[in-house]
Amino acid sequence: MWWWLSFATGEGSRGVAIVEGDDVADATDNATKRGINPGGEVVGYPFPDALDAVAERERWGTNHLIKPEALIADGYQKRGEVLDAIGDTRNEHGETFEEYEARTGQVICEEHNTKV
């Protein structure tokens, strides 16, 4: 499975990586092994299907950290900003971020991101 991994600290986004893994922890370990884990909190979003993953990997590559400015310049939006813009704070499953985190375990706090 392919993942968007978003890295952030209290100072803001550190970047995004497209990484393969069985779950967010495995994908984060793979990012560390490839030298593209900048540390901080990690939020993982699985690609909904294989074709999306292929297209995004071809567009952005998988061997580097993608700067948030590059994604924004290309028309991508931060998930929170999209939800705020439509007056909603829930995802497509009707969950708040906290409910999503509790259900999926797809967030790794800064303290537990063991980057090298």
C-alpha positions as CSV (number, residue, x, y, z in Angstrom):
1,M,0.0,0.0,0.0
2,W,1.2,3.5,-0.8
3,W,0.9,6.4,1.6
4,W,1.1,10.2,1.7
5,L,3.1,10.9,4.8
6,S,2.8,14.4,6.2
7,F,5.5,15.5,8.6
8,A,5.0,18.5,10.9
9,T,6.3,20.1,14.1
10,G,4.9,23.0,16.2
11,E,6.6,25.2,13.6
12,G,4.6,23.9,10.7
13,S,4.9,21.4,7.9
14,R,8.2,19.8,7.3
15,G,7.1,18.2,4.0
16,V,5.3,15.3,2.5
17,A,6.6,12.0,1.2
18,I,5.0,9.2,-0.9
19,V,6.1,5.9,0.7
20,E,5.1,2.3,0.5
21,G,4.3,0.3,3.6
22,D,1.8,-2.1,5.2
23,D,0.6,0.6,7.6
24,V,1.7,4.1,8.6
25,A,4.4,2.9,11.0
26,D,5.9,0.7,8.3
27,A,5.8,3.5,5.8
28,T,7.4,5.8,8.3
29,D,10.2,3.3,8.9
30,N,10.7,3.0,5.1
31,A,10.9,6.8,4.9
32,T,13.6,6.7,7.6
33,K,15.6,4.0,5.8
34,R,15.4,6.1,2.6
35,G,16.6,9.2,4.4
36,I,13.5,11.3,3.8
37,N,12.0,11.4,7.3
38,P,12.6,14.9,8.7
39,G,11.2,14.1,12.1
40,G,8.1,15.6,13.7
41,E,4.6,14.2,13.9
42,V,3.5,12.0,11.1
43,V,0.1,11.7,9.6
44,G,-0.4,9.0,7.0
45,Y,-3.1,8.9,4.4
46,P,-3.4,5.8,2.3
47,F,-4.0,6.2,-1.4
48,P,-7.6,5.2,-2.2
49,D,-6.6,3.0,-5.1
50,A,-3.5,1.8,-7.0
51,L,-4.1,4.1,-10.1
52,D,-4.0,7.2,-7.9
53,A,-0.8,6.0,-6.3
54,V,0.9,5.3,-9.6
55,A,-0.1,8.8,-11.0
56,E,1.1,10.6,-7.9
57,R,4.4,8.6,-7.7
58,E,5.0,9.5,-11.4
59,R,4.2,13.1,-10.8
60,W,6.2,13.7,-7.6
61,G,8.6,10.8,-7.3
62,T,9.3,8.8,-4.2
63,N,12.9,9.4,-3.2
64,H,12.6,12.9,-1.7
65,L,10.6,15.0,0.7
66,I,8.1,17.2,-1.2
67,K,8.0,20.7,0.2
68,P,4.5,21.9,1.1
69,E,5.0,25.1,-1.0
70,A,5.4,22.9,-4.1
71,L,2.2,21.1,-3.5
72,I,0.2,24.3,-2.8
73,A,1.7,25.9,-5.9
74,D,0.4,23.0,-7.9
75,G,-3.1,23.4,-6.6
76,Y,-3.1,20.9,-3.7
77,Q,-4.7,22.0,-0.4
78,K,-4.1,21.1,3.2
79,R,-6.8,18.8,4.4
80,G,-7.7,21.1,7.3
81,E,-8.1,24.1,4.9
82,V,-10.3,22.1,2.6
83,L,-12.6,21.2,5.5
84,D,-12.6,24.7,6.8
85,A,-13.5,26.1,3.4
86,I,-16.6,24.0,3.2
87,G,-17.5,24.6,6.8
88,D,-16.8,21.1,8.0
89,T,-14.3,19.5,10.3
90,R,-15.1,15.9,9.5
91,N,-13.7,13.6,6.9
92,E,-15.6,11.6,4.3
93,H,-16.5,9.1,6.9
94,G,-18.1,11.7,9.2
95,E,-15.2,11.5,11.7
96,T,-13.3,14.3,13.4
97,F,-9.5,14.2,13.1
98,E,-9.4,12.8,16.7
99,E,-11.9,10.0,15.8
100,Y,-9.9,9.2,12.7
101,E,-6.7,9.0,14.7
102,A,-8.3,6.8,17.4
103,R,-9.8,4.4,14.8
104,T,-6.9,4.0,12.4
105,G,-3.8,4.7,14.5
106,Q,-2.4,6.5,11.5
107,V,-0.8,9.3,13.4
108,I,2.6,9.0,15.0
109,C,3.5,11.7,17.5
110,E,6.8,13.6,17.2
111,E,8.2,11.8,20.3
112,H,7.6,8.3,18.7
113,N,8.9,9.1,15.2
114,T,12.2,7.5,15.5
115,K,14.0,9.1,12.6
116,V,17.7,8.4,12.2
